[in-house]
Amino acid sequence: MPDLSEANIATADALTILLHNQHAICAAIEELTKWLSENEAGCVAASANAAMETLDTNAQQITDAIMKLRQL
């Protein structure tokens, strides 16, 4: 049975992969938001911006959790 340290490392590794995916999603939304703004779909672009803010907030919390797990 793996010890707690190994479990923390595995969890941190999985969270890191999810964080990378989250950054990729945010980048895609950012590109779509730019296109929407340029094509006069301002209300949709505003909604996309709100989604990006949520992703940014959550990314910071995930990063904090990863750092805590890696310090244990």
PDB file of N, H, CA, C and O in Angstrom:
ATOM      1  N   MET A   1       0.839  -1.173   0.000  1.00  0.00           N
ATOM      2  CA  MET A   1       0.000   0.000   0.000  1.00  0.00           C
ATOM      3  C   MET A   1       0.890   1.245   0.000  1.00  0.00           C
ATOM      4  O   MET A   1       1.816   1.342   0.805  1.00  0.00           O
ATOM      5  N   PRO A   2       0.614   2.200  -0.901  1.00  0.00           N
ATOM      6  CA  PRO A   2       1.461   3.395  -0.956  1.00  0.00           C
ATOM      7  C   PRO A   2       1.290   4.238   0.301  1.00  0.00           C
ATOM      8  O   PRO A   2       0.219   4.287   0.907  1.00  0.00           O
ATOM      9  N   ASP A   3       2.396   4.907   0.674  1.00  0.00           N
ATOM     10  H   ASP A   3       3.266   4.868   0.182  1.00  0.00           H
ATOM     11  CA  ASP A   3       2.287   5.759   1.854  1.00  0.00           C
ATOM     12  C   ASP A   3       1.648   7.092   1.474  1.00  0.00           C
ATOM     13  O   ASP A   3       1.403   7.368   0.300  1.00  0.00           O
ATOM     14  N   LEU A   4       1.384   7.911   2.490  1.00  0.00           N
ATOM     15  H   LEU A   4       1.583   7.687   3.444  1.00  0.00           H
ATOM     16  CA  LEU A   4       0.692   9.180   2.287  1.00  0.00           C
ATOM     17  C   LEU A   4       1.472  10.089   1.351  1.00  0.00           C
ATOM     18  O   LEU A   4       0.884  10.808   0.544  1.00  0.00           O
ATOM     19  N   SER A   5       2.787  10.059   1.456  1.00  0.00           N
ATOM     20  H   SER A   5       3.266   9.475   2.112  1.00  0.00           H
ATOM     21  CA  SER A   5       3.634  10.892   0.604  1.00  0.00           C
ATOM     22  C   SER A   5       3.431  10.550  -0.873  1.00  0.00           C
ATOM     23  O   SER A   5       3.304  11.443  -1.711  1.00  0.00           O
ATOM     24  N   GLU A   6       3.403   9.261  -1.182  1.00  0.00           N
ATOM     25  H   GLU A   6       3.506   8.536  -0.501  1.00  0.00           H
ATOM     26  CA  GLU A   6       3.187   8.829  -2.567  1.00  0.00           C
ATOM     27  C   GLU A   6       1.796   9.224  -3.052  1.00  0.00           C
ATOM     28  O   GLU A   6       1.620   9.621  -4.204  1.00  0.00           O
ATOM     29  N   ALA A   7       0.824   9.113  -2.178  1.00  0.00           N
ATOM     30  H   ALA A   7       0.966   8.791  -1.242  1.00  0.00           H
ATOM     31  CA  ALA A   7      -0.545   9.502  -2.540  1.00  0.00           C
ATOM     32  C   ALA A   7      -0.621  11.004  -2.788  1.00  0.00           C
ATOM     33  O   ALA A   7      -1.305  11.443  -3.713  1.00  0.00           O
ATOM     34  N   ASN A   8       0.072  11.791  -1.977  1.00  0.00           N
ATOM     35  H   ASN A   8       0.627  11.434  -1.226  1.00  0.00           H
ATOM     36  CA  ASN A   8       0.089  13.239  -2.173  1.00  0.00           C
ATOM     37  C   ASN A   8       0.739  13.600  -3.500  1.00  0.00           C
ATOM     38  O   ASN A   8       0.253  14.480  -4.210  1.00  0.00           O
ATOM     39  N   ILE A   9       1.824  12.932  -3.838  1.00  0.00           N
ATOM     40  H   ILE A   9       2.219  12.216  -3.261  1.00  0.00           H
ATOM     41  CA  ILE A   9       2.503  13.195  -5.104  1.00  0.00           C
ATOM     42  C   ILE A   9       1.595  12.848  -6.277  1.00  0.00           C
ATOM     43  O   ILE A   9       1.495  13.612  -7.237  1.00  0.00           O
ATOM     44  N   ALA A  10       0.936  11.697  -6.201  1.00  0.00           N
ATOM     45  H   ALA A  10       1.017  11.076  -5.421  1.00  0.00           H
ATOM     46  CA  ALA A  10       0.022  11.289  -7.279  1.00  0.00           C
ATOM     47  C   ALA A  10      -1.135  12.280  -7.415  1.00  0.00           C
ATOM     48  O   ALA A  10      -1.533  12.626  -8.527  1.00  0.00           O
ATOM     49  N   THR A  11      -1.666  12.728  -6.293  1.00  0.00           N
ATOM     50  H   THR A  11      -1.342  12.447  -5.389  1.00  0.00           H
ATOM     51  CA  THR A  11      -2.757  13.703  -6.324  1.00  0.00           C
ATOM     52  C   THR A  11      -2.284  15.024  -6.905  1.00  0.00           C
ATOM     53  O   THR A  11      -2.974  15.625  -7.729  1.00  0.00           O
ATOM     54  N   ALA A  12      -1.114  15.479  -6.482  1.00  0.00           N
ATOM     55  H   ALA A  12      -0.554  14.991  -5.813  1.00  0.00           H
ATOM     56  CA  ALA A  12      -0.559  16.728  -7.006  1.00  0.00           C
ATOM     57  C   ALA A  12      -0.302  16.615  -8.508  1.00  0.00           C
ATOM     58  O   ALA A  12      -0.557  17.560  -9.254  1.00  0.00           O
ATOM     59  N   ASP A  13       0.199  15.472  -8.949  1.00  0.00           N
ATOM     60  H   ASP A  13       0.407  14.704  -8.343  1.00  0.00           H
ATOM     61  CA  ASP A  13       0.438  15.263 -10.385  1.00  0.00           C
ATOM     62  C   ASP A  13      -0.867  15.332 -11.178  1.00  0.00           C
ATOM     63  O   ASP A  13      -0.923  15.947 -12.243  1.00  0.00           O
ATOM     64  N   ALA A  14      -1.911  14.698 -10.650  1.00  0.00           N
ATOM     65  H   ALA A  14      -1.865  14.199  -9.784  1.00  0.00           H
ATOM     66  CA  ALA A  14      -3.212  14.719 -11.333  1.00  0.00           C
ATOM     67  C   ALA A  14      -3.780  16.132 -11.372  1.00  0.00           C
ATOM     68  O   ALA A  14      -4.321  16.558 -12.393  1.00  0.00           O
ATOM     69  N   LEU A  15      -3.658  16.859 -10.266  1.00  0.00           N
ATOM     70  H   LEU A  15      -3.218  16.513  -9.437  1.00  0.00           H
ATOM     71  CA  LEU A  15      -4.139  18.244 -10.235  1.00  0.00           C
ATOM     72  C   LEU A  15      -3.348  19.121 -11.201  1.00  0.00           C
ATOM     73  O   LEU A  15      -3.903  20.034 -11.812  1.00  0.00           O
ATOM     74  N   THR A  16      -2.064  18.846 -11.336  1.00  0.00           N
ATOM     75  H   THR A  16      -1.613  18.104 -10.840  1.00  0.00           H
ATOM     76  CA  THR A  16      -1.238  19.616 -12.265  1.00  0.00           C
ATOM     77  C   THR A  16      -1.716  19.429 -13.699  1.00  0.00           C
ATOM     78  O   THR A  16      -1.786  20.389 -14.466  1.00  0.00           O
ATOM     79  N   ILE A  17      -2.042  18.206 -14.055  1.00  0.00           N
ATOM     80  H   ILE A  17      -1.985  17.426 -13.432  1.00  0.00           H
ATOM     81  CA  ILE A  17      -2.557  17.936 -15.409  1.00  0.00           C
ATOM     82  C   ILE A  17      -3.889  18.656 -15.612  1.00  0.00           C
ATOM     83  O   ILE A  17      -4.120  19.255 -16.662  1.00  0.00           O
ATOM     84  N   LEU A  18      -4.759  18.597 -14.613  1.00  0.00           N
ATOM     85  H   LEU A  18      -4.571  18.110 -13.760  1.00  0.00           H
ATOM     86  CA  LEU A  18      -6.039  19.308 -14.708  1.00  0.00           C
ATOM     87  C   LEU A  18      -5.827  20.817 -14.822  1.00  0.00           C
ATOM     88  O   LEU A  18      -6.554  21.496 -15.548  1.00  0.00           O
ATOM     89  N   LEU A  19      -4.847  21.332 -14.115  1.00  0.00           N
ATOM     90  H   LEU A  19      -4.257  20.781 -13.526  1.00  0.00           H
ATOM     91  CA  LEU A  19      -4.543  22.761 -14.192  1.00  0.00           C
ATOM     92  C   LEU A  19      -4.064  23.139 -15.590  1.00  0.00           C
ATOM     93  O   LEU A  19      -4.448  24.186 -16.112  1.00  0.00           O
ATOM     94  N   HIS A  20      -3.232  22.300 -16.198  1.00  0.00           N
ATOM     95  H   HIS A  20      -2.920  21.450 -15.774  1.00  0.00           H
ATOM     96  CA  HIS A  20      -2.784  22.557 -17.573  1.00  0.00           C
ATOM     97  C   HIS A  20      -3.979  22.560 -18.532  1.00  0.00           C
ATOM     98  O   HIS A  20      -4.057  23.394 -19.434  1.00  0.00           O
ATOM     99  N   ASN A  21      -4.898  21.632 -18.330  1.00  0.00           N
ATOM    100  H   ASN A  21      -4.835  20.954 -17.598  1.00  0.00           H
ATOM    101  CA  ASN A  21      -6.112  21.607 -19.158  1.00  0.00           C
ATOM    102  C   ASN A  21      -6.924  22.877 -18.955  1.00  0.00           C
ATOM    103  O   ASN A  21      -7.461  23.434 -19.912  1.00  0.00           O
ATOM    104  N   GLN A  22      -7.013  23.331 -17.720  1.00  0.00           N
ATOM    105  H   GLN A  22      -6.576  22.878 -16.943  1.00  0.00           H
ATOM    106  CA  GLN A  22      -7.768  24.539 -17.423  1.00  0.00           C
ATOM    107  C   GLN A  22      -7.147  25.754 -18.117  1.00  0.00           C
ATOM    108  O   GLN A  22      -7.866  26.611 -18.630  1.00  0.00           O
ATOM    109  N   HIS A  23      -5.816  25.828 -18.133  1.00  0.00           N
ATOM    110  H   HIS A  23      -5.231  25.132 -17.716  1.00  0.00           H
ATOM    111  CA  HIS A  23      -5.146  26.931 -18.829  1.00  0.00           C
ATOM    112  C   HIS A  23      -5.424  26.879 -20.332  1.00  0.00           C
ATOM    113  O   HIS A  23      -5.610  27.916 -20.970  1.00  0.00           O
ATOM    114  N   ALA A  24      -5.452  25.680 -20.886  1.00  0.00           N
ATOM    115  H   ALA A  24      -5.301  24.839 -20.367  1.00  0.00           H
ATOM    116  CA  ALA A  24      -5.739  25.536 -22.311  1.00  0.00           C
ATOM    117  C   ALA A  24      -7.167  25.973 -22.637  1.00  0.00           C
ATOM    118  O   ALA A  24      -7.405  26.648 -23.639  1.00  0.00           O
ATOM    119  N   ILE A  25      -8.107  25.586 -21.788  1.00  0.00           N
ATOM    120  H   ILE A  25      -7.914  25.039 -20.974  1.00  0.00           H
ATOM    121  CA  ILE A  25      -9.504  25.996 -21.976  1.00  0.00           C
ATOM    122  C   ILE A  25      -9.624  27.505 -21.896  1.00  0.00           C
ATOM    123  O   ILE A  25     -10.329  28.118 -22.698  1.00  0.00           O
ATOM    124  N   CYS A  26      -8.942  28.104 -20.936  1.00  0.00           N
ATOM    125  H   CYS A  26      -8.369  27.606 -20.285  1.00  0.00           H
ATOM    126  CA  CYS A  26      -8.983  29.557 -20.779  1.00  0.00           C
ATOM    127  C   CYS A  26      -8.414  30.246 -22.026  1.00  0.00           C
ATOM    128  O   CYS A  26      -8.964  31.247 -22.486  1.00  0.00           O
ATOM    129  N   ALA A  27      -7.333  29.722 -22.565  1.00  0.00           N
ATOM    130  H   ALA A  27      -6.886  28.909 -22.191  1.00  0.00           H
ATOM    131  CA  ALA A  27      -6.741  30.307 -23.773  1.00  0.00           C
ATOM    132  C   ALA A  27      -7.712  30.215 -24.949  1.00  0.00           C
ATOM    133  O   ALA A  27      -7.823  31.153 -25.739  1.00  0.00           O
ATOM    134  N   ALA A  28      -8.407  29.096 -25.064  1.00  0.00           N
ATOM    135  H   ALA A  28      -8.317  28.335 -24.422  1.00  0.00           H
ATOM    136  CA  ALA A  28      -9.379  28.944 -26.150  1.00  0.00           C
ATOM    137  C   ALA A  28     -10.541  29.915 -25.980  1.00  0.00           C
ATOM    138  O   ALA A  28     -10.985  30.530 -26.950  1.00  0.00           O
ATOM    139  N   ILE A  29     -11.030  30.055 -24.762  1.00  0.00           N
ATOM    140  H   ILE A  29     -10.669  29.556 -23.974  1.00  0.00           H
ATOM    141  CA  ILE A  29     -12.121  31.000 -24.510  1.00  0.00           C
ATOM    142  C   ILE A  29     -11.663  32.418 -24.809  1.00  0.00           C
ATOM    143  O   ILE A  29     -12.427  33.223 -25.341  1.00  0.00           O
ATOM    144  N   GLU A  30     -10.420  32.724 -24.467  1.00  0.00           N
ATOM    145  H   GLU A  30      -9.799  32.070 -24.034  1.00  0.00           H
ATOM    146  CA  GLU A  30      -9.889  34.063 -24.735  1.00  0.00           C
ATOM    147  C   GLU A  30      -9.876  34.359 -26.234  1.00  0.00           C
ATOM    148  O   GLU A  30     -10.244  35.456 -26.655  1.00  0.00           O
ATOM    149  N   GLU A  31      -9.457  33.392 -27.032  1.00  0.00           N
ATOM    150  H   GLU A  31      -9.158  32.501 -26.691  1.00  0.00           H
ATOM    151  CA  GLU A  31      -9.456  33.571 -28.484  1.00  0.00           C
ATOM    152  C   GLU A  31     -10.873  33.753 -29.024  1.00  0.00           C
ATOM    153  O   GLU A  31     -11.115  34.605 -29.879  1.00  0.00           O
ATOM    154  N   LEU A  32     -11.796  32.953 -28.522  1.00  0.00           N
ATOM    155  H   LEU A  32     -11.599  32.261 -27.828  1.00  0.00           H
ATOM    156  CA  LEU A  32     -13.192  33.081 -28.946  1.00  0.00           C
ATOM    157  C   LEU A  32     -13.784  34.418 -28.526  1.00  0.00           C
ATOM    158  O   LEU A  32     -14.553  35.024 -29.273  1.00  0.00           O
ATOM    159  N   THR A  33     -13.427  34.875 -27.333  1.00  0.00           N
ATOM    160  H   THR A  33     -12.803  34.382 -26.727  1.00  0.00           H
ATOM    161  CA  THR A  33     -13.913  36.161 -26.844  1.00  0.00           C
ATOM    162  C   THR A  33     -13.428  37.294 -27.740  1.00  0.00           C
ATOM    163  O   THR A  33     -14.184  38.208 -28.072  1.00  0.00           O
ATOM    164  N   LYS A  34     -12.175  37.222 -28.119  1.00  0.00           N
ATOM    165  H   LYS A  34     -11.561  36.480 -27.849  1.00  0.00           H
ATOM    166  CA  LYS A  34     -11.617  38.240 -29.018  1.00  0.00           C
ATOM    167  C   LYS A  34     -12.386  38.251 -30.336  1.00  0.00           C
ATOM    168  O   LYS A  34     -12.755  39.311 -30.843  1.00  0.00           O
ATOM    169  N   TRP A  35     -12.619  37.076 -30.876  1.00  0.00           N
ATOM    170  H   TRP A  35     -12.319  36.216 -30.464  1.00  0.00           H
ATOM    171  CA  TRP A  35     -13.351  36.988 -32.147  1.00  0.00           C
ATOM    172  C   TRP A  35     -14.775  37.521 -31.990  1.00  0.00           C
ATOM    173  O   TRP A  35     -15.263  38.259 -32.845  1.00  0.00           O
ATOM    174  N   LEU A  36     -15.431  37.150 -30.906  1.00  0.00           N
ATOM    175  H   LEU A  36     -15.034  36.550 -30.211  1.00  0.00           H
ATOM    176  CA  LEU A  36     -16.797  37.618 -30.670  1.00  0.00           C
ATOM    177  C   LEU A  36     -16.847  39.138 -30.547  1.00  0.00           C
ATOM    178  O   LEU A  36     -17.748  39.778 -31.090  1.00  0.00           O
ATOM    179  N   SER A  37     -15.896  39.706 -29.844  1.00  0.00           N
ATOM    180  H   SER A  37     -15.165  39.186 -29.403  1.00  0.00           H
ATOM    181  CA  SER A  37     -15.855  41.161 -29.680  1.00  0.00           C
ATOM    182  C   SER A  37     -15.660  41.858 -31.022  1.00  0.00           C
ATOM    183  O   SER A  37     -16.267  42.895 -31.287  1.00  0.00           O
ATOM    184  N   GLU A  38     -14.822  41.288 -31.850  1.00  0.00           N
ATOM    185  H   GLU A  38     -14.328  40.446 -31.635  1.00  0.00           H
ATOM    186  CA  GLU A  38     -14.545  41.872 -33.166  1.00  0.00           C
ATOM    187  C   GLU A  38     -15.731  41.729 -34.117  1.00  0.00           C
ATOM    188  O   GLU A  38     -15.836  42.459 -35.102  1.00  0.00           O
ATOM    189  N   ASN A  39     -16.617  40.791 -33.818  1.00  0.00           N
ATOM    190  H   ASN A  39     -16.532  40.198 -33.018  1.00  0.00           H
ATOM    191  CA  ASN A  39     -17.755  40.533 -34.690  1.00  0.00           C
ATOM    192  C   ASN A  39     -19.082  40.935 -34.055  1.00  0.00           C
ATOM    193  O   ASN A  39     -20.130  40.355 -34.337  1.00  0.00           O
ATOM    194  N   GLU A  40     -19.006  41.932 -33.199  1.00  0.00           N
ATOM    195  H   GLU A  40     -18.154  42.403 -32.970  1.00  0.00           H
ATOM    196  CA  GLU A  40     -20.173  42.579 -32.616  1.00  0.00           C
ATOM    197  C   GLU A  40     -21.108  41.637 -31.858  1.00  0.00           C
ATOM    198  O   GLU A  40     -22.331  41.738 -31.959  1.00  0.00           O
ATOM    199  N   ALA A  41     -20.523  40.741 -31.115  1.00  0.00           N
ATOM    200  H   ALA A  41     -19.530  40.658 -31.033  1.00  0.00           H
ATOM    201  CA  ALA A  41     -21.311  39.864 -30.246  1.00  0.00           C
ATOM    202  C   ALA A  41     -20.889  40.146 -28.807  1.00  0.00           C
ATOM    203  O   ALA A  41     -20.464  39.252 -28.076  1.00  0.00           O
ATOM    204  N   GLY A  42     -21.018  41.403 -28.427  1.00  0.00           N
ATOM    205  H   GLY A  42     -21.363  42.129 -29.022  1.00  0.00           H
ATOM    206  CA  GLY A  42     -20.517  41.876 -27.146  1.00  0.00           C
ATOM    207  C   GLY A  42     -21.087  41.174 -25.933  1.00  0.00           C
ATOM    208  O   GLY A  42     -20.352  40.902 -24.984  1.00  0.00           O
ATOM    209  N   CYS A  43     -22.377  40.873 -25.934  1.00  0.00           N
ATOM    210  H   CYS A  43     -22.974  41.094 -26.705  1.00  0.00           H
ATOM    211  CA  CYS A  43     -22.964  40.236 -24.740  1.00  0.00           C
ATOM    212  C   CYS A  43     -22.433  38.813 -24.567  1.00  0.00           C
ATOM    213  O   CYS A  43     -22.240  38.352 -23.442  1.00  0.00           O
ATOM    214  N   VAL A  44     -22.200  38.130 -25.665  1.00  0.00           N
ATOM    215  H   VAL A  44     -22.357  38.505 -26.579  1.00  0.00           H
ATOM    216  CA  VAL A  44     -21.631  36.781 -25.573  1.00  0.00           C
ATOM    217  C   VAL A  44     -20.175  36.873 -25.121  1.00  0.00           C
ATOM    218  O   VAL A  44     -19.707  36.052 -24.332  1.00  0.00           O
ATOM    219  N   ALA A  45     -19.469  37.872 -25.625  1.00  0.00           N
ATOM    220  H   ALA A  45     -19.848  38.539 -26.266  1.00  0.00           H
ATOM    221  CA  ALA A  45     -18.077  38.071 -25.224  1.00  0.00           C
ATOM    222  C   ALA A  45     -17.990  38.376 -23.734  1.00  0.00           C
ATOM    223  O   ALA A  45     -17.081  37.897 -23.055  1.00  0.00           O
ATOM    224  N   ALA A  46     -18.928  39.169 -23.219  1.00  0.00           N
ATOM    225  H   ALA A  46     -19.666  39.559 -23.770  1.00  0.00           H
ATOM    226  CA  ALA A  46     -18.941  39.486 -21.793  1.00  0.00           C
ATOM    227  C   ALA A  46     -19.155  38.230 -20.959  1.00  0.00           C
ATOM    228  O   ALA A  46     -18.540  38.069 -19.905  1.00  0.00           O
ATOM    229  N   SER A  47     -20.011  37.354 -21.420  1.00  0.00           N
ATOM    230  H   SER A  47     -20.511  37.485 -22.276  1.00  0.00           H
ATOM    231  CA  SER A  47     -20.255  36.095 -20.724  1.00  0.00           C
ATOM    232  C   SER A  47     -18.995  35.228 -20.735  1.00  0.00           C
ATOM    233  O   SER A  47     -18.662  34.590 -19.736  1.00  0.00           O
ATOM    234  N   ALA A  48     -18.309  35.210 -21.859  1.00  0.00           N
ATOM    235  H   ALA A  48     -18.579  35.727 -22.671  1.00  0.00           H
ATOM    236  CA  ALA A  48     -17.064  34.443 -21.955  1.00  0.00           C
ATOM    237  C   ALA A  48     -16.002  35.016 -21.020  1.00  0.00           C
ATOM    238  O   ALA A  48     -15.240  34.268 -20.407  1.00  0.00           O
ATOM    239  N   ASN A  49     -15.954  36.334 -20.915  1.00  0.00           N
ATOM    240  H   ASN A  49     -16.573  36.941 -21.413  1.00  0.00           H
ATOM    241  CA  ASN A  49     -15.008  36.961 -19.986  1.00  0.00           C
ATOM    242  C   ASN A  49     -15.300  36.556 -18.549  1.00  0.00           C
ATOM    243  O   ASN A  49     -14.375  36.319 -17.772  1.00  0.00           O
ATOM    244  N   ALA A  50     -16.559  36.474 -18.195  1.00  0.00           N
ATOM    245  H   ALA A  50     -17.310  36.666 -18.826  1.00  0.00           H
ATOM    246  CA  ALA A  50     -16.933  36.036 -16.843  1.00  0.00           C
ATOM    247  C   ALA A  50     -16.472  34.596 -16.602  1.00  0.00           C
ATOM    248  O   ALA A  50     -16.012  34.262 -15.510  1.00  0.00           O
ATOM    249  N   ALA A  51     -16.598  33.761 -17.610  1.00  0.00           N
ATOM    250  H   ALA A  51     -16.972  34.033 -18.496  1.00  0.00           H
ATOM    251  CA  ALA A  51     -16.147  32.373 -17.488  1.00  0.00           C
ATOM    252  C   ALA A  51     -14.634  32.324 -17.282  1.00  0.00           C
ATOM    253  O   ALA A  51     -14.134  31.525 -16.491  1.00  0.00           O
ATOM    254  N   MET A  52     -13.910  33.184 -17.999  1.00  0.00           N
ATOM    255  H   MET A  52     -14.315  33.834 -18.642  1.00  0.00           H
ATOM    256  CA  MET A  52     -12.451  33.216 -17.836  1.00  0.00           C
ATOM    257  C   MET A  52     -12.057  33.669 -16.432  1.00  0.00           C
ATOM    258  O   MET A  52     -11.086  33.163 -15.870  1.00  0.00           O
ATOM    259  N   GLU A  53     -12.793  34.606 -15.870  1.00  0.00           N
ATOM    260  H   GLU A  53     -13.582  35.017 -16.327  1.00  0.00           H
ATOM    261  CA  GLU A  53     -12.511  35.048 -14.504  1.00  0.00           C
ATOM    262  C   GLU A  53     -12.683  33.896 -13.517  1.00  0.00           C
ATOM    263  O   GLU A  53     -11.888  33.741 -12.590  1.00  0.00           O
ATOM    264  N   THR A  54     -13.718  33.096 -13.719  1.00  0.00           N
ATOM    265  H   THR A  54     -14.364  33.222 -14.472  1.00  0.00           H
ATOM    266  CA  THR A  54     -13.936  31.933 -12.862  1.00  0.00           C
ATOM    267  C   THR A  54     -12.790  30.939 -13.017  1.00  0.00           C
ATOM    268  O   THR A  54     -12.301  30.398 -12.025  1.00  0.00           O
ATOM    269  N   LEU A  55     -12.363  30.696 -14.242  1.00  0.00           N
ATOM    270  H   LEU A  55     -12.761  31.136 -15.048  1.00  0.00           H
ATOM    271  CA  LEU A  55     -11.248  29.788 -14.481  1.00  0.00           C
ATOM    272  C   LEU A  55      -9.981  30.295 -13.795  1.00  0.00           C
ATOM    273  O   LEU A  55      -9.241  29.510 -13.203  1.00  0.00           O
ATOM    274  N   ASP A  56      -9.730  31.595 -13.872  1.00  0.00           N
ATOM    275  H   ASP A  56     -10.332  32.232 -14.353  1.00  0.00           H
ATOM    276  CA  ASP A  56      -8.550  32.164 -13.227  1.00  0.00           C
ATOM    277  C   ASP A  56      -8.600  31.992 -11.715  1.00  0.00           C
ATOM    278  O   ASP A  56      -7.606  31.617 -11.093  1.00  0.00           O
ATOM    279  N   THR A  57      -9.752  32.265 -11.130  1.00  0.00           N
ATOM    280  H   THR A  57     -10.560  32.570 -11.635  1.00  0.00           H
ATOM    281  CA  THR A  57      -9.909  32.106  -9.682  1.00  0.00           C
ATOM    282  C   THR A  57      -9.675  30.657  -9.273  1.00  0.00           C
ATOM    283  O   THR A  57      -8.948  30.379  -8.320  1.00  0.00           O
ATOM    284  N   ASN A  58     -10.290  29.754  -9.993  1.00  0.00           N
ATOM    285  H   ASN A  58     -10.881  29.980 -10.768  1.00  0.00           H
ATOM    286  CA  ASN A  58     -10.145  28.336  -9.671  1.00  0.00           C
ATOM    287  C   ASN A  58      -8.721  27.851  -9.917  1.00  0.00           C
ATOM    288  O   ASN A  58      -8.227  26.998  -9.180  1.00  0.00           O
ATOM    289  N   ALA A  59      -8.063  28.377 -10.930  1.00  0.00           N
ATOM    290  H   ALA A  59      -8.464  29.070 -11.528  1.00  0.00           H
ATOM    291  CA  ALA A  59      -6.684  27.980 -11.217  1.00  0.00           C
ATOM    292  C   ALA A  59      -5.779  28.332 -10.044  1.00  0.00           C
ATOM    293  O   ALA A  59      -4.884  27.563  -9.693  1.00  0.00           O
ATOM    294  N   GLN A  60      -6.008  29.472  -9.449  1.00  0.00           N
ATOM    295  H   GLN A  60      -6.735  30.097  -9.733  1.00  0.00           H
ATOM    296  CA  GLN A  60      -5.187  29.865  -8.295  1.00  0.00           C
ATOM    297  C   GLN A  60      -5.423  28.915  -7.124  1.00  0.00           C
ATOM    298  O   GLN A  60      -4.478  28.536  -6.432  1.00  0.00           O
ATOM    299  N   GLN A  61      -6.656  28.538  -6.904  1.00  0.00           N
ATOM    300  H   GLN A  61      -7.423  28.846  -7.466  1.00  0.00           H
ATOM    301  CA  GLN A  61      -6.958  27.615  -5.800  1.00  0.00           C
ATOM    302  C   GLN A  61      -6.357  26.233  -6.056  1.00  0.00           C
ATOM    303  O   GLN A  61      -5.870  25.583  -5.131  1.00  0.00           O
ATOM    304  N   ILE A  62      -6.393  25.793  -7.297  1.00  0.00           N
ATOM    305  H   ILE A  62      -6.789  26.322  -8.048  1.00  0.00           H
ATOM    306  CA  ILE A  62      -5.784  24.505  -7.643  1.00  0.00           C
ATOM    307  C   ILE A  62      -4.272  24.575  -7.439  1.00  0.00           C
ATOM    308  O   ILE A  62      -3.669  23.644  -6.906  1.00  0.00           O
ATOM    309  N   THR A  63      -3.663  25.682  -7.865  1.00  0.00           N
ATOM    310  H   THR A  63      -4.153  26.438  -8.298  1.00  0.00           H
ATOM    311  CA  THR A  63      -2.223  25.864  -7.687  1.00  0.00           C
ATOM    312  C   THR A  63      -1.855  25.827  -6.214  1.00  0.00           C
ATOM    313  O   THR A  63      -0.870  25.190  -5.841  1.00  0.00           O
ATOM    314  N   ASP A  64      -2.627  26.497  -5.374  1.00  0.00           N
ATOM    315  H   ASP A  64      -3.428  27.015  -5.677  1.00  0.00           H
ATOM    316  CA  ASP A  64      -2.372  26.485  -3.936  1.00  0.00           C
ATOM    317  C   ASP A  64      -2.451  25.064  -3.375  1.00  0.00           C
ATOM    318  O   ASP A  64      -1.619  24.671  -2.557  1.00  0.00           O
ATOM    319  N   ALA A  65      -3.444  24.301  -3.811  1.00  0.00           N
ATOM    320  H   ALA A  65      -4.120  24.621  -4.476  1.00  0.00           H
ATOM    321  CA  ALA A  65      -3.596  22.922  -3.338  1.00  0.00           C
ATOM    322  C   ALA A  65      -2.415  22.063  -3.777  1.00  0.00           C
ATOM    323  O   ALA A  65      -1.917  21.243  -3.007  1.00  0.00           O
ATOM    324  N   ILE A  66      -1.974  22.252  -5.003  1.00  0.00           N
ATOM    325  H   ILE A  66      -2.379  22.918  -5.629  1.00  0.00           H
ATOM    326  CA  ILE A  66      -0.817  21.493  -5.509  1.00  0.00           C
ATOM    327  C   ILE A  66       0.412  21.796  -4.661  1.00  0.00           C
ATOM    328  O   ILE A  66       1.145  20.885  -4.275  1.00  0.00           O
ATOM    329  N   MET A  67       0.635  23.063  -4.374  1.00  0.00           N
ATOM    330  H   MET A  67       0.040  23.803  -4.687  1.00  0.00           H
ATOM    331  CA  MET A  67       1.800  23.443  -3.579  1.00  0.00           C
ATOM    332  C   MET A  67       1.738  22.832  -2.171  1.00  0.00           C
ATOM    333  O   MET A  67       2.755  22.374  -1.649  1.00  0.00           O
ATOM    334  N   LYS A  68       0.563  22.826  -1.568  1.00  0.00           N
ATOM    335  H   LYS A  68      -0.263  23.198  -1.992  1.00  0.00           H
ATOM    336  CA  LYS A  68       0.421  22.229  -0.231  1.00  0.00           C
ATOM    337  C   LYS A  68       0.725  20.736  -0.272  1.00  0.00           C
ATOM    338  O   LYS A  68       1.424  20.215   0.596  1.00  0.00           O
ATOM    339  N   LEU A  69       0.199  20.052  -1.281  1.00  0.00           N
ATOM    340  H   LEU A  69      -0.369  20.475  -1.987  1.00  0.00           H
ATOM    341  CA  LEU A  69       0.430  18.608  -1.397  1.00  0.00           C
ATOM    342  C   LEU A  69       1.908  18.312  -1.612  1.00  0.00           C
ATOM    343  O   LEU A  69       2.432  17.343  -1.060  1.00  0.00           O
ATOM    344  N   ARG A  70       2.569  19.116  -2.388  1.00  0.00           N
ATOM    345  H   ARG A  70       2.144  19.903  -2.836  1.00  0.00           H
ATOM    346  CA  ARG A  70       3.994  18.860  -2.676  1.00  0.00           C
ATOM    347  C   ARG A  70       4.890  19.170  -1.479  1.00  0.00           C
ATOM    348  O   ARG A  70       6.019  18.685  -1.412  1.00  0.00           O
ATOM    349  N   GLN A  71       4.399  19.968  -0.540  1.00  0.00           N
ATOM    350  H   GLN A  71       3.481  20.361  -0.595  1.00  0.00           H
ATOM    351  CA  GLN A  71       5.199  20.276   0.653  1.00  0.00           C
ATOM    352  C   GLN A  71       5.048  19.230   1.736  1.00  0.00           C
ATOM    353  O   GLN A  71       5.864  19.173   2.655  1.00  0.00           O
ATOM    354  N   LEU A  72       4.015  18.396   1.648  1.00  0.00           N
ATOM    355  H   LEU A  72       3.351  18.442   0.901  1.00  0.00           H
ATOM    356  CA  LEU A  72       3.774  17.376   2.688  1.00  0.00           C
ATOM    357  C   LEU A  72       4.750  16.216   2.561  1.00  0.00           C
ATOM    358  O   LEU A  72       4.694  15.273   3.349  1.00  0.00           O
TER     359      LEU A  72
END
